[in-house]
């Protein structure tokens, strides 16, 4: 038997319904913030991803040579592709550019709970403005995406890499060592660097300090002031310290981040709890472009797992009408109703297996239909339809116009 490849999944009809509902929530939220949808190719030239992150990243990619010996990779994320798109076709458009995307991405890594080799990513890019207001909007949009999904237990952590950079620069840390220190902060292994730096206690204090204390620990406070402006603007979105926490240990894992960064964790997921991350980044220089850009990506699969663990019901597929013709004479009359219902955009299906009424009703119940409509000799004579409520078993008789009106009431519920 040929099985599906490791790190992939088969998504059943009920899975797809939930995923589509979540996708609709994210799309609607982004549209409400003035964002427009884009889509980039599933594969790119490998150089697009190695240009900034280095050749070692190839180990984590699905990279290969095509039939013309070109180095190609399936996209591991969207941001680099979006900046390529911007460089090739969007540079002349008015700023700000507010974009969002959704699609499959691929990474060759060990599969685990909520993490697959083929996974879906929903994300945004805000290109143009380099202001605290833009940083605040970026964070607020991510927050409301989570809020609108129905997720309850999540933590939004906000940081500013410029504060850490300033501190390390004032301690005369060589630029090549900064990334190593960031990595130690991220992995909570700073103690392993004790024999190399004499300021780690002071750094630990900075990482857990409030805004006022930060200013006492560094000389150049521009980044602290910028972060404070971001927090003040978040208040205008109705957000306060109950909705987020300032956490300078939030440093993000990719080399191209700078400035304000943030992460969202879902508490129910345990160790692998991050479901969203983003901030201010610099990728335009790959294409010789000096442009501010910021955004975030939502781990679509992991967020759905968090919603499932919270027992949050985004929605269960409940088609509206199941038509059951009784006898050959009722077929024409039934198919006429079927066509009308579908023209009216009412979800309607019809019995195809010529089963008994009892078995057809059992199927309709199992498939979660709201109503079964029975059409037999009596209905043909009277020009009516017998409508059975599949939840409570109640039956009523309706004329066609009455039926259409009643089903329209229930189609979207």
C-alpha positions in Angstrom: 0.0 0.0 0.0 1.3 3.4 -0.9 1.0 5.8 2.1 1.0 9.6 2.1 4.5 11.2 2.5 5.7 11.8 6.1 4.9 15.3 7.3 1.7 15.6 5.2 -2.0 15.1 5.9 -5.2 14.1 4.3 -7.9 16.7 5.1 -11.4 15.3 5.4 -14.5 17.2 4.5 -15.2 18.3 8.1 -11.6 19.4 8.4 -11.9 21.6 5.3 -15.1 23.2 6.5 -13.4 24.3 9.7 -10.3 25.5 7.9 -12.4 27.4 5.4 -14.3 29.1 8.2 -11.1 30.1 9.9 -9.7 31.4 6.6 -12.9 33.5 6.1 -12.4 35.0 9.6 -8.8 36.0 8.8 -9.7 37.3 5.3 -12.5 39.4 6.7 -10.4 40.8 9.5 -7.6 41.8 7.0 -10.1 43.3 4.6 -11.6 45.4 7.4 -8.1 46.8 8.0 -7.8 47.7 4.4 -5.5 44.9 3.3 -5.7 43.3 -0.2 -4.9 39.7 -1.1 -2.0 38.5 -3.2 -0.4 35.2 -4.0 3.2 34.2 -5.0 4.5 31.1 -6.8 4.7 27.9 -4.8 8.4 27.6 -5.8 11.1 30.2 -6.3 14.8 30.3 -7.2 16.7 28.9 -4.2 18.9 32.0 -4.2 15.9 34.1 -3.0 16.1 32.3 0.4 19.8 31.8 0.7 20.7 35.4 -0.2 20.0 36.6 3.4 20.0 33.4 5.5 23.0 31.8 3.9 23.6 28.4 2.1 23.0 26.4 5.3 19.3 27.1 5.1 19.1 24.7 2.1 19.2 21.8 4.6 15.7 23.0 5.8 14.3 23.5 2.3 12.7 21.3 -0.3 15.3 22.3 -2.8 16.1 20.6 -6.1 17.4 21.2 -9.6 14.7 21.4 -12.3 15.1 19.8 -15.8 17.1 22.9 -16.9 19.5 22.5 -14.0 18.2 25.6 -12.2 18.2 25.6 -8.4 14.6 25.7 -7.3 13.0 25.6 -3.8 9.5 25.2 -2.6 8.7 28.4 -0.6 9.4 27.9 3.2 7.6 31.2 3.9 6.1 34.1 2.0 8.0 37.3 3.0 10.9 36.9 0.7 8.6 36.1 -2.2 6.5 39.2 -1.4 9.5 41.4 -1.5 10.5 39.9 -4.8 7.0 40.6 -6.1 7.3 44.2 -4.8 10.6 44.7 -6.5 9.3 43.3 -9.8 5.8 44.8 -10.0 4.6 46.9 -7.1 7.3 49.5 -6.5 5.4 52.3 -8.2 2.1 51.8 -6.4 1.0 54.3 -3.8 2.2 53.7 -0.2 1.3 52.2 2.2 0.9 48.8 0.5 -1.3 46.6 2.7 -1.1 43.0 1.6 -2.1 39.6 2.9 -1.7 36.1 1.6 -2.6 32.5 2.3 -1.2 29.3 0.9 0.9 26.1 1.5 4.6 26.4 2.5 7.2 23.6 2.9 10.1 22.9 5.2 12.1 19.8 5.6 12.1 19.3 9.3 11.0 16.8 11.9 7.2 16.6 12.0 5.6 17.1 15.4 2.3 18.2 16.9 1.0 21.1 14.9 4.1 21.2 12.7 4.2 19.6 9.3 6.5 19.5 6.3 3.7 20.9 4.2 1.8 23.5 6.2 -0.4 26.5 5.5 0.6 30.1 6.3 -1.6 33.2 6.6 0.3 36.4 6.8 0.4 40.1 6.0 2.9 42.7 4.8 2.7 46.5 5.4 5.2 48.2 3.0 6.1 51.9 3.1 5.5 53.5 6.5 8.2 53.5 9.1 6.3 54.9 12.0 5.1 53.8 15.5 1.6 54.0 14.1 2.4 51.4 11.4 4.0 49.1 14.0 0.9 49.5 16.2 -1.4 48.6 13.3 0.7 45.6 12.4 0.4 44.3 16.0 -3.3 45.3 16.3 -4.2 43.4 13.2 -2.5 40.2 14.5 -4.3 40.6 17.8 -7.7 41.0 16.2 -7.1 38.0 13.9 -6.7 35.9 17.0 -9.6 37.5 18.9 -12.0 37.1 16.0 -11.1 33.5 15.6 -12.6 32.9 19.1 -9.2 31.9 20.6 -9.3 32.9 24.3 -6.1 31.9 25.9 -3.2 33.6 24.1 -0.4 35.9 25.1 0.9 38.7 22.9 4.5 39.6 23.6 6.0 42.8 22.2 9.7 43.8 22.0 12.0 46.2 20.2 15.3 44.8 18.9 16.8 48.3 18.9 16.8 48.4 22.7 18.9 45.2 22.9 21.1 46.4 20.0 21.7 49.7 21.8 22.6 47.9 25.1 25.0 45.5 23.4 26.6 48.3 21.3 27.2 50.3 24.5 28.8 47.2 25.9 31.1 47.0 22.9 29.8 43.7 21.8 31.1 42.9 18.2 28.3 42.8 15.6 29.1 39.2 14.8 28.4 38.2 18.4 25.0 39.9 18.6 23.1 37.1 16.8 24.7 34.5 19.1 23.4 36.4 22.1 20.0 36.7 20.6 19.9 33.0 20.0 20.9 32.4 23.7 18.1 34.8 24.8 15.6 33.0 22.6 16.6 29.5 23.9 17.0 30.7 27.5 20.6 29.6 27.6 22.4 32.9 28.5 24.1 31.2 31.4 26.2 29.3 28.9 27.9 32.6 27.9 29.0 33.5 31.5 32.7 33.0 30.8 32.6 35.4 27.8 30.7 38.4 29.0 30.6 40.3 32.3 27.3 42.1 31.7 24.9 39.2 31.6 23.3 40.0 35.0 22.6 43.5 33.8 21.2 42.1 30.5 19.0 39.8 32.5 17.6 42.8 34.4 17.0 44.6 31.1 15.1 41.7 29.6 12.6 41.7 32.5 12.4 45.5 33.1 9.5 47.9 32.7 9.7 50.9 30.3 11.1 53.3 32.9 13.8 50.9 34.0 14.9 50.4 30.4 15.8 54.0 30.1 18.1 53.7 33.2 20.0 50.8 31.6 20.9 52.4 28.3 22.1 55.8 27.2 20.4 56.1 23.8 16.7 55.8 24.6 15.3 56.4 21.0 14.2 52.8 20.7 12.4 52.9 24.1 10.7 56.1 23.1 9.6 54.5 19.8 8.2 51.4 21.6 6.3 53.7 24.1 4.7 55.5 21.1 3.6 52.1 19.8 2.1 51.1 23.1 0.3 54.5 23.3 -1.1 53.9 19.8 -2.3 50.4 20.7 -4.5 52.0 23.4 -6.3 53.8 20.6 -7.2 50.4 19.2 -8.7 49.5 22.6 -5.7 47.5 23.7 -4.0 47.8 27.0 -1.6 45.8 29.3 -4.3 43.2 29.8 -3.9 42.3 26.1 -0.1 42.3 25.8 3.1 42.3 27.7 6.4 44.0 26.9 9.0 41.2 26.8 12.5 42.0 25.5 13.4 38.3 25.3 11.1 38.2 22.3 13.9 38.4 19.6 12.5 36.4 16.7 14.5 33.7 14.9 15.2 35.1 11.5 18.2 37.3 10.6 16.2 40.0 8.8 14.1 41.3 11.7 14.8 44.7 13.2 12.9 47.2 15.3 9.6 46.3 16.8 8.9 42.5 16.9 6.2 40.5 18.5 5.0 36.9 19.1 1.6 35.3 20.1 1.6 32.1 22.1 -1.4 29.8 22.7 -1.1 28.6 26.2 -2.9 25.3 25.6 -0.2 24.1 23.2 2.6 23.6 25.7 6.2 23.8 24.5 5.3 24.4 20.9 2.9 27.2 21.6 3.9 30.0 19.2 1.1 30.6 16.7 2.0 34.0 15.3 5.1 36.1 14.9 6.2 39.2 13.1 7.5 42.7 13.2 9.7 45.1 11.3 12.1 43.5 8.9 14.7 44.4 6.2 14.6 42.4 2.9 14.4 45.1 0.3 18.2 45.4 0.3 18.4 42.1 -1.5 16.9 43.9 -4.5 18.7 47.2 -3.9 15.6 48.8 -2.4 15.5 50.9 0.7 11.9 50.5 1.9 10.3 49.9 5.3 8.4 46.7 5.6 6.6 44.9 8.4 4.2 42.1 8.8 3.4 38.8 10.5 2.6 35.2 9.8 0.0 33.0 11.5 0.7 29.3 11.9 -2.6 28.3 10.4 -2.5 24.6 11.5 -1.1 25.3 14.9 -3.8 27.9 15.6 -6.5 25.4 14.6 -5.0 23.0 17.0 -5.1 25.6 19.8 -8.8 26.3 19.0 -9.5 22.6 19.1 -7.8 22.2 22.5 -9.9 25.1 23.8 -13.0 23.3 22.3 -13.8 26.5 20.3 -16.4 25.6 17.7 -15.7 27.7 14.6 -18.5 26.0 12.8 -19.8 22.6 11.8 -21.0 22.0 8.2 -24.8 21.8 8.2 -26.2 21.7 4.7 -29.8 22.9 4.5 -32.0 20.6 2.3 -32.0 16.9 1.5 -34.6 16.1 -1.2 -36.2 12.6 -1.1 -38.4 11.8 -4.2 -40.8 8.9 -3.5 -41.5 7.1 -6.7 -40.6 7.8 -10.3 -43.5 10.1 -10.8 -42.0 12.6 -8.3 -38.6 12.9 -10.0 -39.4 15.8 -12.4 -41.2 17.7 -9.6 -38.3 17.1 -7.2 -35.5 18.1 -9.7 -37.4 21.3 -10.5 -37.3 22.2 -6.8 -33.7 21.2 -6.6 -32.8 23.6 -9.4 -34.7 26.4 -7.8 -33.1 25.9 -4.4 -29.6 25.9 -5.9 -30.4 29.0 -8.0 -31.4 30.7 -4.8 -28.0 29.7 -3.3 -29.6 27.4 -0.8 -27.4 24.3 -0.1 -29.5 21.3 -1.5 -28.8 17.7 -2.3 -30.9 14.8 -3.6 -31.2 11.1 -2.8 -29.2 9.3 -5.5 -29.1 5.7 -4.3 -32.8 5.0 -4.5 -33.0 3.9 -0.9 -36.1 3.5 1.2 -37.4 6.6 3.0 -36.1 5.4 6.3 -32.6 4.8 5.0 -32.6 8.1 3.1 -33.6 10.0 6.3 -30.9 8.2 8.3 -28.4 9.3 5.7 -29.7 12.9 5.9 -29.4 12.8 9.7 -25.9 11.4 9.6 -24.8 14.0 7.1 -26.1 16.8 9.4 -28.8 18.2 7.0 -31.1 20.7 8.7 -34.1 19.6 6.7 -35.3 16.7 4.6 -37.9 17.4 2.0 -40.2 14.5 1.0 -42.0 14.5 -2.3 -44.5 11.8 -3.1 -48.0 11.3 -4.6 -49.7 13.6 -2.1 -47.3 16.4 -2.6 -47.6 16.1 -6.4 -51.4 16.4 -6.2 -51.4 19.3 -3.8 -48.4 21.2 -5.3 -46.7 21.1 -1.9 -43.7 19.7 -0.1 -43.4 17.9 3.2 -40.5 19.4 5.2 -39.0 17.4 8.1 -36.9 19.2 10.7 -33.9 16.8 11.3 -33.2 18.2 14.7 -36.7 17.8 16.4 -38.5 15.6 13.9 -41.3 18.1 13.3 -43.0 17.9 9.9 -44.8 20.8 8.1 -46.3 21.1 4.6 -45.3 24.2 2.6 -46.0 25.5 -0.9 -42.9 26.3 -3.1 -42.7 30.0 -2.4 -43.1 29.4 1.3 -40.4 26.7 1.2 -37.9 28.9 -0.5 -38.6 31.7 2.0 -38.2 29.4 5.0 -35.0 27.7 3.7 -33.4 31.1 3.0 -33.9 32.0 6.7 -31.8 28.9 7.7 -29.2 28.8 4.9 -26.5 30.9 6.7 -27.3 29.8 10.2 
